[in-house]
């Protein structure tokens, strides 16, 4: 079994500066997973538009088609380009680790077995483990996945392409992890808002030799989510566990298509000796007191009260117990009840840091008596840019047009131009120009339009992604994800049918206007 050594989960935002390539972990017994920063330089430079590759005249359909086929061959060549949207980077998911390793010659036997099932392409398409739940945002926020994703098909999102991820094996690489407050980090090759993250951990009685089942997954609490560049940070609290477990995280977009991305990470909590902060709490009531002393004395001379793992209850164990007398773990308000127990008994902990809010100085920018993180996590206020500050507190300086929406979240000023550059009986090639005059930079873009009587069969400079049957959806390549004001992008399209102007162009959900 390959084990990835865990470094302490950091409370600060963002990955540590140190970079660790997980390629080196494939054959190692340990390496750092949480120091990982996703690489973004694995894809080739921009593929230019057809006009840059060949000068086109109406009679040059052969040249155009040759250029198109060349570009298609380029796009279909195995690479780590992001044509969808991401996966869990900390702790790293099965597919993320496979992508980071040598896909053509994997040294981990579980990843090799998954490739035997589905080939190498799923690991090149590491960020496409997707399923769809069309509907309203209200429905998508509380989807009952047990109705649509069968037991045993959770890791693959019931997506046949990724069936190898569902293999029941004991040699998937694991990440050492500890119970308590933890920040999940999702590397988003194409960030999308609005969205919701759902996280699940296998129950204490889970048997790793059996397929993943919803009945043995416990949903975890999640706090207010922050977006830092291309990484979503999701605070949670991992319940007490020992040994090997599986962590399931779903990134559900709140949009009509209901696109959701799935990740399964294999984690190892170790033994109780490694993770229990309060071994003298023999009664497991969150404090060391007379009840624990009674248990120890009752087991004197035998193993019943042994807390130092020497197999015998003796004076050494008594010394440990007396030294730990009182509440287990921190007690921020000094009331004799440990913080963890107060939270378990209902004390609010908005930021899920393991400290009751009463002991924390949490910002409350609008002075409504509810800490900002609580209000955002509970959906009481909007935080459209995921910076953990309620929008209402930024309107005074961030809403230049006074329409009540933060400028950074408002996309105005996009123009489009549709041009048919070649056609023949039964098909044509078009270029779609999008001009960004919004005053903003997009980190990740999506273009939607409704074709009028034709079908898009190929694209370049943008990738076709799953969508509603009546729409064409194009998302950025990794290399052209940044789309800043004052620039334009050109997407090439090969189509079947009669050429016509599409309807209702949208960029990241905002309508565009025809270019003059």
N, C-alpha and C positions, 0 to 999 in steps of 0.2 A: 504494500500500500504506500503510495506516495503521499507524504505529509508536507504541508506548507506551514512553516513556522509563523505564528501570528506575532506581530509587533503590537504594542498597546494601541488600542483604538483611540484616536485622538479626538478631543472635544473641539479643537479649532476647526474652522471651515477650510475645506480644500485638502488635497493630498499633500503629504510632506514633500519637500523639494527633491529628496532622493528618488531616483528612478531605478526600478528593478525590472528587468525583462524576465517574464515568466518562462521564456524558452529554456532558461537554465534550470528551471525547477523540474523539468520533465523526468529526468533521471536521478534527481537528487532526493535525499531524505528530508531535507528541510530548506526552505527559503522564505523570504518575506513576501507576503501578499498585500498587506495593507500599505506598504510603501510604494505600491505600484502607481504610476501615472500612465494613462493610456497613451500609446504611441499614435501619432497622427501623420507620420511621414511614410507610410507603407504603400501609398498609391502613387501612380505616375502623375506627371503634370497634366494640365488641362488639355483635353481633346478639343481642338478648335472646331468651329462651325465649318460646314461644307464649303462655304464661300472662301474660307481661308485655305482649304486644301486643294481646291480646283476652281478655276474660273468657269462659270456656268453660262452656257448659252442654251436657248430653247432646244436646239438639236442635239445637245450633248447628254441625253439621258443615259447613255452607256457609261460615260465618265461618272455621272452622278451616282448611278447604281454601284459602280465599282468603288467609289469613295464611301458610299453608305455601307457596303459589305465589309470594307476595311475597318470602318468604325465599329460595326457590329462585332467583328472578330476581336477587336480591341476590348470591347465591353464584356464580351463573353469569356475572355481569357481569365484564368484564375487569378484573383487578386484580393486584397483585403479592403477593397473599397466599400464604403458604407452606402448601401442602397436602401437601407431601412433605418433602424432607430436606436439600437443599443442593447446593452445587457449589464448584468450586475458585475461590477469590477471589484467590490470589496464587501463581503468575501467573494472571490471570483467564482462565476458559474462554470458548469461543466463545459459549455460551448465556448466561453470566453477563454478558459485555459487551453482548450484545443486550438483555438485561433492563435493564441500567443505562442504555442509551440510549433514544432515542425509538422505541418499538416500532412505533407507527403510521406514523412517517415516518423510517425509518432512513437515515442518511447514509452508512453503510458499504455498499458494493455487495455484499459477500459475505453480510452479514446480510440485506440486501434480497432477495438471491436465495434464501436459505433460507426467507424468509417467502413467497416466490412458490411454493415447494414445499409447505409445510405450513400456511401462514397465520400469523397473529400469535399464536394461542393457545399454541403450544409455548414461546414466549418469555415469556408471562405465567406459564406453568407451568415456569419455568426450573429448578426443583429436583426435577423428576420424570423425569429421564433415567434410567430404571430397567430392570433385567431381574432375573430370579429364578433362583436356584439352590438349590432346597430340598434339605435334607440335614442332615448332622451338622456341628458346628463344625469338626471335623477336616477334613472335605471342603471346607468353605467357605473355610478358611484357605489352601488350596493349589489352588484351582480352576484347571483348565486351560481358560482362556477360549477358546482356539483351537477347542475342540470345540463351542462353543455360540454364539459371536459371530463371524460370518463376516468375512473380509477385506472391506474397503470399507464395513462397517456398524459400525465400532468407535465412532465419535463418537456415533452414535445409540443405542448399546447394542442394535442390531438391533431397535429400537423404531420402527415405521413413523411414529409421530407426529412423531418428531424426524429424519426422513430428510434434511431440509435441512442438518443439521449434517455430513452425510457428503459434501457437495459438494466436489469437487476444484477448488480455486481458489487463486490466488496473492495474493488481496487480503483474506484473513481478517486482522483486526487482530493484530499481533504485539507481544510484550513483549520488550524487550531484557534479556538475561540473561547470566550468566557461568558458566563451569565452576567446579566446586569445591563446598564445603559450601553447602547451601541449605535453607531451611525452607519447605516447602509449607504453605499455609494454606487450609483447607477451611471455608467458612462453612456451618455446620449450622443450618438453620432449625429442625430438630428433632434434637438430639443423640441418639445411640443407643449404648449399650454392651451387650454386648461387640461389637467389630467389628475389622476388619483393613483397612489401607490397602495397596494395591498401586500402584506407580508404574512407568511405562515411558517411555523416550525413543527416538525414532527413531534408527536406526544412521547412521554417518557417510555411507554410500552412499545414504541415502534421497533419493528424487526427489520434491519437493513437487508435481510435476505428475501424480503417480500416487496412487491411493487408498491409504489407510492399510492396511498389511498386518502381521499378527502377525510374519511372518518378518523384518520390518525394524523391530521394536521390541525394545529391550534393557531387561530389568527392572532397576530401580534398587534399591540397598539402602535400607531405611528403618529408623530407630531407634525408640526408645520415643516413643509419641505422647502429647502433652499436650492436655487439653481446658481451654480458658480461656473461660469463659462460653459463647458460641455458636460458638467457633472451635477446630477441631482443628489442632494444629501438628505437622507430620510432618517430621522431619529426614531429609535425604538428601544424596547427593553426586552432582552432575551431572558426567558424564565429559566429556573434551575434545570439543568440537564447534566447527564454524564455520558461519555462515550460518543459514538458516531450518530449524527443526525443529518437530516436534509432540510434546507431552508428554501422556501419557494417565495419568489417576489414577482408580482405582476404590475406592470406599468400600463394602466388603462387610460387611453385617450378619451376625453369627453367631446365627442364630435359625432356627426350623423353616421359615419362608417363604423364607429365603435372599435377601432383598432386597438388591440392590446398585445403587449410583448411580455414573454414569460422567461423566467430564469430559475434554474435549480442549482444551488450550491451545496456541496457536501462539506460538513463541518464536524469538528471533533472537540467536544467539551472536556475531554480528559476524564480523570477519576475524581472522586470527591476530595481526595487528599490534595489535589492540585487546584481545585476551584472553591472549596469551602473555606470561607473566612472565619467561621466560628465552629471549629470542631468540637468544642466543649459543650455546645448546645445539644445535649443528648436527647432532650425532649422535643426538639425542633419547634420551640415556641418563640424564637427570635431573641431570647435572652438567656444568659447563664445565671442560674439562681439555685435555690434549695432543691428544686425538683431534679435538676441535673446532678447535684451532689448526692441525692438519694439514689439515683440510678447508678452512679459510680460506686458508691459504697456497697450497693447490692451486688455489683459484679466484681468486687474486690478479689484479686488473685486470678481471675479469669479474663476472658476477652470482652465481657459485657460492658465495661466502662473504659475501654482502651481508647484514648484520643491521640496518642502519639505513634500509633501503628507499630508498636513493638510486640503486640500480641498478648500483653498482660496488663491488667489494671493494677497500678501501684502508685507509689508516692510521686513519681514523675508526672503521671496523669493528673493527680490531685493538684500539683503545682500549676499545670496548664490551666486547669479549671478555675482555680482561685485567681490567677492572673487575668483571666478573661471575664471576671465577674461583672455582670451588668448587661446592658443591651448589646446585641450583636451589631457590629458595624457602627457607622457614624450615627450620632444623635444630636442633630443640629440645634435643637431647642432645649436640650438637657432635661427632658421630661422623663427620662428613664425608658423611653420606647424608641427603638432604632428607627432611623429614617425609612428603611425598607419596609418595616412593619407598618409604620404610619401610612405610607403610600398604599400598601396592600389593603389597609383598612379604610381607604377612601380619601386620604389627604391628596389634594391636587398636586400634580407634577407636570405642568404644561410642556416643559421642554424635555421631559423624559430623561433627566440627568441623574435621577436617583436621589434628589434633594427636594423635600416638600417646598412648594412655592412660598409658603409663609417664611421660609428661611432664605429665600432668594430675592434679590433686588431686580425684578423683571421689569423691562420698560412697559409703560402704559402711555403711549404718545397722545392719545385722545382723552386721557384722564376719565375714562368711563368706569374705572374700578376693575376692569378685566385686563390682565396682562396681554400685550400684543400677540405673543405666541399662542396664548389660549384662544383669543378671538379668531386668529387665522386658522388654527387647527380645527376649531369647531365650526368654521364657515360663517362666522358672525360678521366678518369684514372681508373685503377683497384685498388680495395681494397679487395683482396681475403680473408683476415682474419677478415674483418669487424671491424678494430680497428680505423677507421677514419683517417688513414695515408696512402697516396698513396703508392702503392707497390714500385714504382720507387725510392722513397726516402729511402727504407729499403733494397734495393738490395745489397748495399755495405757491409753490415754486416749480411744480412739474406739470402744470396744465396751462400752457400758454394761450390756448384758444378758449379756455373757460367753459368747456363742454362737460366737465365733471369726470373726464377720463384722462388718466395720466398720458402725457404725450408719448412716453416710451412704449406704452401699450397700444397706442392708436396708430394704425397703418393707413395713412392717407398719402396720396401723391404717386400711386403706381399707375403706369401707363402700359398698354400692350399694343403690339402690332403683329398681325398675322399675314404672312406672305407665302403664297404658293410659288415655289421656285422651279418646279418641273412637274409635268404630269404626263400620263399615258392612259390608255384605255384600262380602266379598272383600278387606277391608283395614282398617287401623287406624292411629292415630297414638299413639306412646308417648313418654314422657320417661324418660331414664335419669339419675338423680342419682348422682354419685360424691362421697363425703365423704372429705376428707383429714385423718386424725387421726394421721398418721405421725410428726409432729414434724419433717418435712423439706419442703423446697421442691423441686418438680420443675421443671426447665427443659426443657420439651418432654414431652408425655405421649402415651400410646397406650393405647387401651382395646380389648380383644379379648373377644368372647363368641361362643358357639355358638347360633345361632337354632334354635328348636324348631318346625319346620314352617312358617316364614314367611320372607320375603325382604325385606331392607331396600332400599328404592328411592330414598330421599332422606334428607338429614340437615342439621341446622343447629347451630351452635356447636361443631361438630366435623366433620371431613371423612372421607368414606369413602375408604380407601386399599386398594390391591391386597393380597390375602391368600389364605390357603388357602381352597379352595372351601367348606369346611365352617365357616368362621369369618367373622364381621364384624369388620373392623378400622377403628377410628376414630382419627384423629390430630388434634392441636391445630391451630387457626388460628394465624397469627402473633401476633395480638393477645391470645390467651389461653393462650400457651405456659407461662407461669409459674403453677404450681398449688401453692400453699403450704399447710402444715398449718393447720388451723382454718378452711379455706374449702371450698367445694363448687363443683361445676360441673354444669350441666344440659345434656344433649345431646338434641335433638329428633330423632325418627325417624319417617319415613313408611314403612309396611310393607304388603306384600301377603300375604294368607293369614289364617289364624285367629290371634287374639291368644293368646300363651302366654308363660310366663316363660323367658327364655333360660337357657342352662347355662354354668357356669364363666366367670365374669367375671374378667378379668385387667387390672391397671393396670401398665404397664411391666414386664410379665412376672410380677408378683406377684399372688397371688389376693386377692380381696376377700371380705368377709363381708356377708350380708344386713343391712340396717339394721333395728334393732329397731322 
